[in-house]
Amino acid sequence: MNQKPNIELIDFFDGRSNINALLEREEGKCFYTLQKINQENCVLDHIVPQSKGGDNSYRNIVAASFDANSAKGDKNAADFARELYRNGLLNLIERNRIDGFSPHSLSVLWSAT
């Protein structure tokens, strides 16, 4: 019998072996700016930075554009979303999508894989 790996134990920041799954989850768009991205032009980012206790689980790793990732730096996703909103780069609905994002709600998406 072929068992699925325990998704809680997979390091999603280790290499790019899980990039397709992350891009599928993000619908081929940058998590922060909603720009179209693909394997060649995206980077992996921590919603909660490692410097602030974030881990490498699927709950904390997203696909993002290089520019968004660079601008975010070590801010958490909610703070960065508010900054993008204040600068007119996100509308309120987009900001609230990120601000209210719960990585723990993603487990349903991964349970089918």
GROMACS elastic network, one bead per residue, 0.5 to 0.9 nm:
[ bonds ]
;  ai    aj funct       b0    kb
    3     6     6  0.88517   500
    4     7     6  0.82428   500
    4   113     6  0.82262   500
    5     8     6  0.86541   500
    5     9     6  0.79753   500
    5    10     6  0.78980   500
    6     9     6  0.56144   500
    6    10     6  0.69911   500
    7    10     6  0.53231   500
    7    11     6  0.86804   500
    7    57     6  0.81169   500
    7    58     6  0.76856   500
    7   107     6  0.88010   500
    7   110     6  0.75684   500
    7   111     6  0.82277   500
    8    11     6  0.83564   500
    8    57     6  0.65737   500
    8    58     6  0.76461   500
    8    59     6  0.88617   500
    9    57     6  0.74884   500
   10    13     6  0.89056   500
   10    14     6  0.87871   500
   10    56     6  0.80564   500
   10    57     6  0.65846   500
   10    58     6  0.77938   500
   11    14     6  0.55871   500
   11    15     6  0.88734   500
   11    55     6  0.86133   500
   11    56     6  0.53232   500
   11    57     6  0.57560   500
   11    58     6  0.77401   500
   12    15     6  0.77299   500
   12    16     6  0.78191   500
   12    17     6  0.78938   500
   12    18     6  0.62131   500
   12    19     6  0.81507   500
   12    22     6  0.88236   500
   12    44     6  0.86271   500
   12    56     6  0.55440   500
   12    57     6  0.56723   500
   12    58     6  0.58682   500
   12    60     6  0.87504   500
   12    61     6  0.66483   500
   13    16     6  0.71967   500
   13    17     6  0.88512   500
   13    18     6  0.83108   500
   13    44     6  0.67856   500
   13    45     6  0.81162   500
   13    46     6  0.85494   500
   13    55     6  0.89075   500
   13    56     6  0.54272   500
   13    57     6  0.76855   500
   13    58     6  0.86558   500
   13    61     6  0.69588   500
   14    17     6  0.75968   500
   14    18     6  0.86218   500
   14    56     6  0.80323   500
   15    18     6  0.79804   500
   15    19     6  0.86611   500
   16    19     6  0.52141   500
   16    20     6  0.84070   500
   16    39     6  0.87619   500
   16    43     6  0.89785   500
   16    44     6  0.82806   500
   17    20     6  0.76612   500
   17    21     6  0.88817   500
   18    21     6  0.54861   500
   18    22     6  0.64842   500
   18    23     6  0.87991   500
   19    22     6  0.50632   500
   19    23     6  0.60231   500
   19    24     6  0.84620   500
   19    39     6  0.69263   500
   19    42     6  0.89565   500
   19    43     6  0.88236   500
   19    44     6  0.79423   500
   19    63     6  0.74996   500
   20    23     6  0.50681   500
   20    24     6  0.60404   500
   20    25     6  0.85404   500
   20    38     6  0.86865   500
   20    39     6  0.73342   500
   21    24     6  0.50759   500
   21    25     6  0.61822   500
   21    26     6  0.86755   500
   21   110     6  0.87023   500
   21   113     6  0.88900   500
   22    25     6  0.50293   500
   22    26     6  0.62028   500
   22    27     6  0.84740   500
   22    28     6  0.85270   500
   22    44     6  0.87675   500
   22    58     6  0.81315   500
   22    61     6  0.80351   500
   22    62     6  0.63533   500
   22    63     6  0.60555   500
   23    26     6  0.50273   500
   23    27     6  0.59125   500
   23    29     6  0.71152   500
   23    30     6  0.84851   500
   23    37     6  0.80067   500
   23    38     6  0.71798   500
   23    39     6  0.78656   500
   23    42     6  0.89140   500
   23    62     6  0.81378   500
   23    63     6  0.61031   500
   23    64     6  0.89577   500
   24    28     6  0.59917   500
   24    29     6  0.88186   500
   25    28     6  0.77237   500
   25    62     6  0.87325   500
   25    63     6  0.88852   500
   25   106     6  0.87581   500
   25   109     6  0.75191   500
   25   110     6  0.89219   500
   26    29     6  0.55535   500
   26    30     6  0.69816   500
   26    31     6  0.62912   500
   26    34     6  0.87169   500
   26    62     6  0.76268   500
   26    63     6  0.69596   500
   26    64     6  0.89677   500
   27    30     6  0.85991   500
   27    36     6  0.86359   500
   28    31     6  0.89921   500
   28    34     6  0.85123   500
   28    35     6  0.83202   500
   28    36     6  0.57662   500
   28    37     6  0.55486   500
   28    38     6  0.62959   500
   28    63     6  0.84371   500
   29    32     6  0.84245   500
   29    33     6  0.77318   500
   29    35     6  0.52048   500
   29    37     6  0.52620   500
   29    38     6  0.79201   500
   29    63     6  0.76682   500
   29    64     6  0.73880   500
   29    65     6  0.82880   500
   30    33     6  0.54752   500
   30    35     6  0.52387   500
   30    36     6  0.63339   500
   30    37     6  0.61120   500
   30    42     6  0.77537   500
   30    62     6  0.82413   500
   30    63     6  0.59276   500
   30    65     6  0.54488   500
   30    68     6  0.79904   500
   31    34     6  0.59219   500
   31    35     6  0.82901   500
   31    62     6  0.64521   500
   31    63     6  0.61004   500
   31    64     6  0.54312   500
   31    65     6  0.81226   500
   31    68     6  0.89051   500
   31    98     6  0.78445   500
   32    35     6  0.82225   500
   32    63     6  0.88995   500
   32    64     6  0.66673   500
   32    65     6  0.81484   500
   32    68     6  0.67250   500
   32    69     6  0.85381   500
   32    77     6  0.79620   500
   32    80     6  0.83098   500
   32    81     6  0.70181   500
   32    84     6  0.86516   500
   32    90     6  0.87140   500
   32    94     6  0.84710   500
   32    95     6  0.85919   500
   32    98     6  0.71177   500
   33    36     6  0.88426   500
   33    64     6  0.80413   500
   33    65     6  0.79323   500
   33    68     6  0.70435   500
   33    81     6  0.89519   500
   33    84     6  0.85350   500
   33    89     6  0.77413   500
   33    90     6  0.72201   500
   33    94     6  0.84113   500
   34    37     6  0.85593   500
   34    64     6  0.86508   500
   34    65     6  0.89567   500
   34    94     6  0.86551   500
   35    64     6  0.86310   500
   35    65     6  0.74375   500
   36    65     6  0.83862   500
   37    40     6  0.79345   500
   37    41     6  0.60059   500
   37    42     6  0.57949   500
   37    63     6  0.82905   500
   37    64     6  0.74793   500
   37    65     6  0.65237   500
   38    41     6  0.55924   500
   38    42     6  0.58996   500
   38    63     6  0.89940   500
   38    65     6  0.89668   500
   39    42     6  0.58054   500
   39    43     6  0.82451   500
   40    43     6  0.86798   500
   41    64     6  0.87935   500
   41    65     6  0.67003   500
   41    66     6  0.70884   500
   42    63     6  0.62861   500
   42    64     6  0.55152   500
   42    66     6  0.59715   500
   43    62     6  0.83630   500
   43    63     6  0.58300   500
   43    64     6  0.54431   500
   43    65     6  0.60824   500
   43    66     6  0.58652   500
   43    69     6  0.73766   500
   44    61     6  0.64080   500
   44    62     6  0.57003   500
   44    64     6  0.61489   500
   44    65     6  0.85325   500
   44    66     6  0.88293   500
   44    69     6  0.81580   500
   45    48     6  0.87714   500
   45    49     6  0.80409   500
   45    60     6  0.80475   500
   45    61     6  0.54504   500
   45    62     6  0.53049   500
   45    63     6  0.62665   500
   45    64     6  0.64874   500
   45    69     6  0.65719   500
   46    49     6  0.50776   500
   46    50     6  0.69976   500
   46    54     6  0.67767   500
   46    55     6  0.76092   500
   46    56     6  0.73601   500
   46    60     6  0.54175   500
   46    62     6  0.64822   500
   46    74     6  0.87864   500
   46    76     6  0.80294   500
   46    77     6  0.82501   500
   47    50     6  0.89732   500
   47    54     6  0.74103   500
   47    59     6  0.84178   500
   47    60     6  0.51710   500
   47    61     6  0.61577   500
   47    62     6  0.69479   500
   47    75     6  0.84696   500
   47    76     6  0.57233   500
   47    77     6  0.51056   500
   47    78     6  0.83867   500
   47   103     6  0.84496   500
   48    51     6  0.82775   500
   48    52     6  0.65190   500
   48    53     6  0.69966   500
   48    55     6  0.77391   500
   48    60     6  0.64593   500
   48    61     6  0.85425   500
   48    74     6  0.81709   500
   48    75     6  0.75850   500
   48    77     6  0.66570   500
   49    52     6  0.52917   500
   49    53     6  0.65777   500
   49    54     6  0.50379   500
   49    55     6  0.78524   500
   49    60     6  0.85915   500
   49    73     6  0.84628   500
   49    74     6  0.56059   500
   49    75     6  0.68596   500
   49    76     6  0.61882   500
   49    77     6  0.86949   500
   50    55     6  0.61286   500
   50    56     6  0.82568   500
   50    74     6  0.81674   500
   51    54     6  0.70840   500
   51    74     6  0.71119   500
   52    74     6  0.80907   500
   52    75     6  0.88433   500
   52    76     6  0.83533   500
   54    57     6  0.86719   500
   54    60     6  0.67765   500
   55    58     6  0.89232   500
   55    59     6  0.85282   500
   55    60     6  0.63900   500
   55    61     6  0.81803   500
   56    59     6  0.79548   500
   56    60     6  0.61954   500
   56    61     6  0.62543   500
   57    60     6  0.54369   500
   57    61     6  0.63282   500
   58    61     6  0.53451   500
   58    62     6  0.77317   500
   58   103     6  0.78478   500
   58   106     6  0.79040   500
   58   107     6  0.83888   500
   58   110     6  0.85198   500
   59    62     6  0.82768   500
   59   102     6  0.81426   500
   59   104     6  0.58817   500
   59   105     6  0.81533   500
   59   106     6  0.64781   500
   59   107     6  0.76638   500
   60   103     6  0.61946   500
   60   104     6  0.87894   500
   61   103     6  0.87439   500
   64    67     6  0.82518   500
   64    68     6  0.64899   500
   64    69     6  0.62015   500
   65    68     6  0.52992   500
   65    69     6  0.61573   500
   65    70     6  0.85763   500
   66    69     6  0.51355   500
   66    70     6  0.60745   500
   66    71     6  0.85862   500
   67    70     6  0.51412   500
   67    71     6  0.61370   500
   67    72     6  0.85354   500
   68    71     6  0.51076   500
   68    72     6  0.59977   500
   68    73     6  0.87046   500
   69    72     6  0.51392   500
   69    73     6  0.64195   500
   70    73     6  0.54971   500
   71    80     6  0.84080   500
   72    75     6  0.56945   500
   72    76     6  0.77632   500
   72    77     6  0.77931   500
   72    79     6  0.88235   500
   72    80     6  0.58610   500
   72    81     6  0.89708   500
   73    76     6  0.85715   500
   73    80     6  0.88752   500
   75    78     6  0.81772   500
   75    79     6  0.62300   500
   75    80     6  0.60911   500
   76    79     6  0.55515   500
   76    80     6  0.63000   500
   76    81     6  0.87315   500
   77    80     6  0.51108   500
   77    81     6  0.60523   500
   77    82     6  0.86588   500
   77    98     6  0.67424   500
   77    99     6  0.69976   500
   77   101     6  0.87105   500
   78    81     6  0.50820   500
   78    82     6  0.63018   500
   78    83     6  0.87049   500
   78    95     6  0.80889   500
   78    96     6  0.86238   500
   78    98     6  0.61741   500
   78   100     6  0.77048   500
   78   101     6  0.82684   500
   79    82     6  0.51958   500
   79    83     6  0.63242   500
   79    84     6  0.87848   500
   79    99     6  0.77919   500
   80    84     6  0.62227   500
   80    85     6  0.85920   500
   80    98     6  0.89748   500
   80    99     6  0.88596   500
   81    84     6  0.50769   500
   81    85     6  0.61388   500
   81    86     6  0.86283   500
   81    90     6  0.75687   500
   81    94     6  0.82608   500
   81    95     6  0.53379   500
   81    96     6  0.80465   500
   81    97     6  0.89346   500
   81    98     6  0.62873   500
   81    99     6  0.64600   500
   82    85     6  0.50060   500
   82    86     6  0.61378   500
   82    87     6  0.85959   500
   82    90     6  0.85291   500
   82    95     6  0.64505   500
   82    96     6  0.87329   500
   82    98     6  0.89930   500
   82    99     6  0.76538   500
   83    86     6  0.51213   500
   83    87     6  0.62129   500
   83    88     6  0.86909   500
   83    89     6  0.85917   500
   83    90     6  0.89368   500
   84    87     6  0.51282   500
   84    88     6  0.62922   500
   84    89     6  0.50142   500
   84    90     6  0.56198   500
   84    91     6  0.86758   500
   84    95     6  0.77705   500
   85    88     6  0.50804   500
   85    89     6  0.55810   500
   85    91     6  0.60646   500
   85    92     6  0.68947   500
   85    94     6  0.83923   500
   85    95     6  0.62413   500
   86    89     6  0.75836   500
   86    90     6  0.80512   500
   87    90     6  0.78366   500
   88    91     6  0.69953   500
   90    93     6  0.79725   500
   90    94     6  0.57560   500
   90    95     6  0.59783   500
   91    94     6  0.53468   500
   91    95     6  0.61582   500
   91    96     6  0.86417   500
   92    95     6  0.50155   500
   92    96     6  0.60400   500
   92    97     6  0.85219   500
   93    96     6  0.51626   500
   93    97     6  0.61946   500
   93    98     6  0.89269   500
   94    97     6  0.50523   500
   94    98     6  0.66569   500
   94    99     6  0.86102   500
   95    98     6  0.53960   500
   95    99     6  0.59044   500
   95   100     6  0.83449   500
   96   100     6  0.55603   500
   96   101     6  0.79397   500
   97   100     6  0.54941   500
   97   101     6  0.59432   500
   98   102     6  0.85930   500
   99   102     6  0.86399   500
  101   104     6  0.87888   500
  101   105     6  0.82405   500
  102   105     6  0.55428   500
  102   106     6  0.75622   500
  103   106     6  0.55450   500
  103   107     6  0.80282   500
  104   107     6  0.61748   500
  104   108     6  0.89255   500
  105   108     6  0.66823   500
  105   109     6  0.82492   500
  106   109     6  0.53555   500
  106   110     6  0.67317   500
  106   111     6  0.88785   500
  107   110     6  0.52369   500
  107   111     6  0.60576   500
  108   111     6  0.52569   500
  108   112     6  0.72396   500
  109   112     6  0.63038   500
  109   113     6  0.76882   500
  110   113     6  0.53650   500
